[in-house]
Structure formats: structure tokens, C-alpha cells
Amino acid sequence: MSGPNLTYEEAAARSALLSVTSYEIGLDLTRGPDTFRSTTLVRFTADPAGPASTFAELLAERVHGITLNGRALDPDTVHRGGRIHLDGLAADNELLVVADCAYSNTGAGLHRSVDPVDGKVYLFTHFEVQEARRVFTTFEQPDLKAPFTFTVTAPAAWTVLSASPTPEPEPGPDGAAVWRFAPTPPLPTYLTSIVAGEYHLVADHYTAKSGQEVPLRLASRASVAGHLDAEELFETTKRGLDFYLEAFDTDFPFAKYDQVFVPEYNLSGMENAATVILRENFVFRSKVTDAVRHRRAATVLHELAHMWFGDLVTMRWWDDIWLKETFATYMSVRAQVATTRWHDSWTGFANADKANAYRQDQLPSTHPVASPAADIEQALENFDQITYYKGASAIKQLVTLVGDEAFLAGMRTYFARHAWGNSTLADLLGALEEASGRDLGAWAQEWLGRAGVNTLRPDHTVDEEGRFTSFAVLQEAPAEHPYLRSHRLAVGLYSRREDGLRRVGQVHVDVRGARTEVPALVGTTRPDVVLLNDDDLTYALIRLDPHSLSGLLDSPDGVGAFTDGLPRALTWAAAWDMVRSGELAAGDYVHLVLAGVDSESDTEVVQTLHTTLLTSLDQYTAPQARRQLRATVAEAARKRLTSSEPGSDIQLAWALLLARVAETTADLRLVAGLRDGTVEIEGLVVDVELRWALLAALVRGDQAGAAEIEAERLRDGTTAGAEYAAGALAARPDAAAKAEAWEAAVRGDIGNGTRRALVGGIHSPIGLGIAQGCQRELLRPYADRYFAEIGEVWAGRSAEVARTLVTGLYPRLLVEQETVDRTDAYLAEAAPPPALRRLLTEARDEVSRALRAQGVDAAARG
């Protein structure tokens, strides 16, 4: 990894010693395509009773000068390993550092991108967790907040954005211009930002009920400006502001709010103060499903919530990173329900986001929501689905416990008390305890302080007339985290009526311990389906009892028989986890999905089910049955292409699935016809994104090659098109193509967007890249190369690049005991650092789980 790994002890010692008064940062962006000049003047005070030395951070190509309190320091002596060692501190200090820093192409630091459409240059920063040191000299930890004053020299034709409102540029040297930004409020280094280039801007404004005026802007590259649907984005933003200002009873914390859509970004979004960065994929070049629009709205509202959770009040250290992410996630779902057309967003949360948390929580690397972080690397390890979605589930429970009014009152107190400062979990709980009058210590320990997820099973007996003679809820915990929680949940009873499965009864239960009797159900007629955690009130895996499961498997519409969306979502999630846990055959699950999916009108649910189908085919189905089951799924996709409403999102979703599973000559002929226009299906528009998906199918099936890929790249001409082309070349069923792609991904000096496209697999939503389930034998030689090279990759690459390669190139498609054994041997022999060990252990678990699932599927087939 690049640069030293800051530890908690180092950060605590430094924050005890000093306070940062201000940063003044000058950036000259006119010095060529490789480096920029960075000049930092940081003023800080030091405790006279403390040590007389400390350190600042800077990763630079060349340091020209370091001056501390007027005393010149030798850069070659004091600047070592990314740190500037400072001795002889006074009570009041000034540190001046002049350096040349490098632009990045990995999405970290100051990223530089050249648009292939028009050759225009675009820059943007990404500083979380400790990447500001790539751009200016810093005290790189979240509790050393300070005002920042940026001065930027750039070409006069550019737009420059930062946390403060953009000033009028002044004439600069050699025809350039200079932007002198006003000081920001106190911010941590990771939330500052610079955006520069010939960005296209769209302006609007928001007026709060209080009279506060907030200028709003959207920014994108000029070449995609025609696709920037500003009206919908501004409407979502304004509705979110209405909701948050009322909920938090406070003004918007900043003087303006910009949202910038950038290429080659590693995340969905980042909450830089007043200048949020969003990935350019959210500027839709083609028709997308409503599910994708929903995900964009969720991201917009999530990052907007961060202006309070994270920016106004910042966690003291990275062990409380969940404070900002959990609350932004929870509040964004509330905002979606209250202010957008996606009023059932809690159903979507249960179906997709919460399911991701369950998956993460079952891995060997699971951790508490509130996890200690001894250093930066450990903090990054724990920045995952548990942080976001298990945490949000816990907060949803907390609101039920204390009441909505007390929850919001506690949050208002929290913001008022800690505005522009830092906080901890204890600070948050203190504010909520004051508002609710409840002691939340036990709740916090149970739900935030303990790792793992519990499994709940119904256990019952019935008499000859079908009435319950006993009913209990059984609770299990994994051996590694043997803790049984208390759950307030509902047991739903669903029986068939003329229009489907309807709830005919519900009982609320307080589950404690391994077995909780439910006497209220004794004497009740057993329904067709018993659904634990009805209404999704707790965070736990649930199981279907044999009677309920067999009824769903045997019925023609299966899970689709439920008349309401939430019980369907909960049952889909239960069935999928039973597959992953080896309690339901993958083949049975595929048939369950194909029987019931037509009842789903929510495209987000449909596409989530499609993802589980693909995983079933690639990893969980017995190898001997894989081809036939794939053909069954392809046949279902073909039929629904013509039976779905013409032009609907559902039709597009099935077209994308067909492109992923097409394998037979007939299916590939259909795909080719759709792509070249010789086959038309009413309502289906084959635009640029769908063309790439269809071409991917032809490439995998050896029906298209380099010539067709190059022609499509030239037709597209964008950064996204170049990335798709790289992924398509890597997907060819050819040994030379795999070797070329591997070399470029592992050793090439390429952007991380292109690298992810080359790697493919989990990094490619349309199935491009090296990792192809139908090309396992071509991938087999790379298992040895992976373990031979991954240590060097981890040591020599930036964090984001290293994670992309470690996760994306792991031989997870080789679902064999040999893959597990090879991983175990590497872990034992190489003694990898903790963060790398974690990623490998998680990948190993996935293969072990797939091996078990394949065995269950094979046994079910006899």
C-alpha cells in the first residue's frame, strides 16, 4: 500500500498535542499532464506541555521546500515515507510546504481524465480515507478539523469548484486564471474537494421555509451534457432538502450545494462538503430501468443526508465511521418513502440492501456495526455492507424502541451540541437517551457491539385437523459468534384465497434465547405459509418450515402468490439464503423464481432476482446440470421479452438477462438479430448500453471478435465505450486474449475503470472481462498466477487498485476443493497482512459455500 498506515494511537497522540487553526492551499494546475504544484500553509497550535515533535503527511513526486516557523528544513531529511517529521514545535506554528504532486488515474487523490470524445481535461478529488495527502500537506485524521482556503490556478476556460462558492476568477500568469475561494467552515481533510475542467454547469436554487437560499448546481462533462436530466435531479434534491430541514430543524450547513458527475469514479458517490461527487453512470446515455433511477435517487439523498451526518458533525476516529454511513442510509430510505415516487423503498431495502448485509454478516470477517479500528487499514476493512445496511436496520429498530418523536428530538440535540465538531457513539447515545428517557446501553451492546447474524426458525406440531398443538421460534447463532439476541418480531400467517396468499393472522412475539414458545398460536389452523419476521421488524435470517416451503415449490406461482410486496421480498430473501446455506437446492430455487417472478412489478426486485439466478447458474448449480438449467432460464427470458409490456422496464430487464445467459446457437442468433436490427421486438429499443450487452453475449459465444468490438468502440466513442471495449476484448474465449487482459490489469498503467472492466466478474454488470463462467478451463492456469503475484500487487498498488485486483481476479469460478486448499496454503505460507488476509478469507468462504450448494443441488437431482 502507498504511504504509511496511520494508527489510532498515533492519531490520538497527535490530536492531544495540537489543534489546527487553518489551512491555506495553493494548487497550480497549469504545469502539464503529470504533476501539479501544491503549496500548503498550515497554522496550528501545540500544547507546551506535550512533546515538541509531530508529523504531517504528504505524498509527492518532489518536495521543493519545507519551512517550520521561519526555519527551513531539509526535505531529504525530514520527508520520509510519506511523512514530514517536525521538531522544535512552538505554542503557535506555521508550516509551509511547496511540492510537486502527481495526478492519479485510480480515482484517489486528484484524478485526471481526458475525454476521448473531445479531448477535454477533467479533474476531481477523492480524499477518503487518507488520500488528501496526495494533493496537499495534511494532518490526515478526522478529528483535526479546520477551515480551508483554496487558491487554484488553472486554464481560464475551466470551471473550478470547491466547498466554498466559486469566486470570479482573476487573470493569472500566461493566460491562466486564478480562483481565490473563501475559507470553509471547519472540515476534516477528507471532506475537502477540488473539481476543475471544462465542466458543463446547470444552475438552480432552493428556498427553505426559513427563507434560507441555497444555490444548486449540477456539473458533468460537456460530452454527456445532453443526457443530464437536470429537472429530475434538482427535484429529488429539493424534496430531500425539504425533508431533512424539517426532520433536523436546522438550516442547510453550507452556502451552496453542487453535485458533480465524473467519469472513472470508484464509488457511487462521496459526500464532499457542498460539492458531492457522483459517478457518471448516473447520467443515463440510454434507457434504464426504474430500478436504476431509484438507485440514483437513493444515492442523491444519501449524500445529501451526509451534509449533516458526517460533514456538520464528524466522527472522531474511523471506528465510528458507521455513525455517518448508517444514519445517512437510514434517513435516505425515509426520505425516499416520504418524498419520491418510490414509496415502498423499505421493501426494496429488505430485498436488496438488507440481503447484502446478511451476506456480509455471514462471512468469516464479520464484525460489529461499531467496530474498533486500530489503524487506517482496519478501518477500510470494516467499511462494508454491515456498516451501511445492518447499521441502518439497527437504527430502524432503535426508532421503534424510542419512538419517532424522541429519535428526531435526539438528533436535533446531537447536531446542535456537536456542530462543526467531532463525536463518538457515546455522544449520539447520550442525546437519544436524553430525548427518550431510556437507557440505550444494553441495546447498543446487543445490536451495535456484537458481530454475526442470528437465524430464526418456526418449530411447530399440528393435530389431525391441522391445528397447531405447539409453536415456537427457534434462534441459532454461528459458532464463531454464539450470541442470541432479543428480537421484537411478528409471525405472519398466510393462506390461499381466490386472489392469492393473504395474511389471515399475525402475532407479535418477543424472542429471547434459543427457544421462545408462542402460546397464542396454539389451536390456530396451520396456514399455507408461516412467515417469521413479518413486516420486517428485526434483523435476522429467517427460515421457511418444510410445510410452507413445499407448498410454495409445488404451487404454479410460488412466491408470486403473495398479494403484497413485502412478504414476497422476505420470502425471496429467505429462499435465497437457504440456497447459500445449503438448505435448498439451486435448481429448486431457479424454478421457484421463474414461477413467481411475473408477479413482481418492481423492476428492482426483478433485477435482484435475475442476479440470484446468474449466481445460481455460475456457482451453486451442480456442474452436470448447469447447461440445461441455463437453457431453461434463457427460454424464460425469451418468452418474457415478447410477453412483457412493450417498452417497459421489465422488458428491458429480461433483454439484459437474455444477453447474460444466451449460449445456444438459437439464442445467439436471436441476440445477433436484435443487435443488427434484423429482429425487432415491439417496444424494445436497442440503444448504446443494450448494444454492448448484446455484443458481450456474442463475444462470449465466439460469434464476434476484435473487429466487431473495435467498430462498437468507435461508434460509442466515450470513456464508457472504451471501458466496455476493454472488457469485451478480455471476454473473448481465447487464451491469448486472457493473457493480454491479465497483463494489462495487473501491470498496466491504466485507469481503474478500465482495470475493473478487464477484470470483469463482480465488477461488470453486463458480463464482460476475464472472468467468464463458460470459460473455466481458460481461467484455470491463472489460479497459480494469482497466488504467485497477489502479494506483490497488494504491496505495490494503491488501496483501490489492490482491492479491485484481489477480489476480481480470485479464482472464484473454479468451485473446487483445490481452490480452497490453495487459498489455505497461501494464507499459511505467505502470512499476508490483515486486510489482504480478510479479502482472501472472504473469497475462500464464497467458494466453500458454492461447493456445499453444488453438493445439495446434485443430491436433489438424484
Secondary structure as GFF3:
##gff-version 3
##sequence-region A 1 862
A	DSSP	alpha_helix	8	17	.	.	.	ID=ss1
A	DSSP	beta_strand	18	28	.	.	.	ID=ss2
A	DSSP	beta_strand	35	46	.	.	.	ID=ss3
A	DSSP	beta_strand	54	57	.	.	.	ID=ss4
A	DSSP	beta_strand	62	68	.	.	.	ID=ss5
A	DSSP	beta_strand	71	73	.	.	.	ID=ss6
A	DSSP	alpha_helix	75	78	.	.	.	ID=ss7
A	DSSP	beta_strand	79	80	.	.	.	ID=ss8
A	DSSP	beta_strand	83	86	.	.	.	ID=ss9
A	DSSP	beta_strand	92	102	.	.	.	ID=ss10
A	DSSP	beta_strand	109	114	.	.	.	ID=ss11
A	DSSP	beta_strand	121	126	.	.	.	ID=ss12
A	DSSP	three_ten_helix	132	134	.	.	.	ID=ss13
A	DSSP	beta_strand	148	155	.	.	.	ID=ss14
A	DSSP	beta_strand	159	161	.	.	.	ID=ss15
A	DSSP	beta_strand	170	171	.	.	.	ID=ss16
A	DSSP	three_ten_helix	173	175	.	.	.	ID=ss17
A	DSSP	beta_strand	176	180	.	.	.	ID=ss18
A	DSSP	three_ten_helix	189	191	.	.	.	ID=ss19
A	DSSP	beta_strand	195	197	.	.	.	ID=ss20
A	DSSP	beta_strand	200	207	.	.	.	ID=ss21
A	DSSP	beta_strand	213	220	.	.	.	ID=ss22
A	DSSP	three_ten_helix	222	227	.	.	.	ID=ss23
A	DSSP	alpha_helix	230	248	.	.	.	ID=ss24
A	DSSP	beta_strand	257	262	.	.	.	ID=ss25
A	DSSP	beta_strand	269	270	.	.	.	ID=ss26
A	DSSP	beta_strand	275	279	.	.	.	ID=ss27
A	DSSP	three_ten_helix	280	282	.	.	.	ID=ss28
A	DSSP	alpha_helix	290	305	.	.	.	ID=ss29
A	DSSP	beta_strand	314	315	.	.	.	ID=ss30
A	DSSP	three_ten_helix	318	320	.	.	.	ID=ss31
A	DSSP	alpha_helix	321	339	.	.	.	ID=ss32
A	DSSP	alpha_helix	345	348	.	.	.	ID=ss33
A	DSSP	pi_helix	349	353	.	.	.	ID=ss34
A	DSSP	alpha_helix	354	361	.	.	.	ID=ss35
A	DSSP	alpha_helix	376	381	.	.	.	ID=ss36
A	DSSP	alpha_helix	385	385	.	.	.	ID=ss37
A	DSSP	pi_helix	386	390	.	.	.	ID=ss38
A	DSSP	alpha_helix	391	402	.	.	.	ID=ss39
A	DSSP	alpha_helix	404	418	.	.	.	ID=ss40
A	DSSP	beta_strand	422	423	.	.	.	ID=ss41
A	DSSP	alpha_helix	425	436	.	.	.	ID=ss42
A	DSSP	alpha_helix	441	447	.	.	.	ID=ss43
A	DSSP	beta_strand	455	462	.	.	.	ID=ss44
A	DSSP	beta_strand	468	476	.	.	.	ID=ss45
A	DSSP	beta_strand	487	497	.	.	.	ID=ss46
A	DSSP	beta_strand	500	511	.	.	.	ID=ss47
A	DSSP	beta_strand	515	517	.	.	.	ID=ss48
A	DSSP	three_ten_helix	519	521	.	.	.	ID=ss49
A	DSSP	beta_strand	529	532	.	.	.	ID=ss50
A	DSSP	beta_strand	541	542	.	.	.	ID=ss51
A	DSSP	alpha_helix	546	554	.	.	.	ID=ss52
A	DSSP	three_ten_helix	558	561	.	.	.	ID=ss53
A	DSSP	alpha_helix	565	580	.	.	.	ID=ss54
A	DSSP	alpha_helix	586	596	.	.	.	ID=ss55
A	DSSP	three_ten_helix	597	599	.	.	.	ID=ss56
A	DSSP	alpha_helix	603	615	.	.	.	ID=ss57
A	DSSP	pi_helix	616	620	.	.	.	ID=ss58
A	DSSP	alpha_helix	623	643	.	.	.	ID=ss59
A	DSSP	alpha_helix	649	661	.	.	.	ID=ss60
A	DSSP	alpha_helix	665	676	.	.	.	ID=ss61
A	DSSP	alpha_helix	688	700	.	.	.	ID=ss62
A	DSSP	alpha_helix	706	716	.	.	.	ID=ss63
A	DSSP	alpha_helix	719	730	.	.	.	ID=ss64
A	DSSP	alpha_helix	735	747	.	.	.	ID=ss65
A	DSSP	alpha_helix	752	759	.	.	.	ID=ss66
A	DSSP	three_ten_helix	761	763	.	.	.	ID=ss67
A	DSSP	three_ten_helix	773	775	.	.	.	ID=ss68
A	DSSP	alpha_helix	776	779	.	.	.	ID=ss69
A	DSSP	alpha_helix	781	796	.	.	.	ID=ss70
A	DSSP	alpha_helix	799	809	.	.	.	ID=ss71
A	DSSP	alpha_helix	817	830	.	.	.	ID=ss72
A	DSSP	alpha_helix	834	860	.	.	.	ID=ss73
###
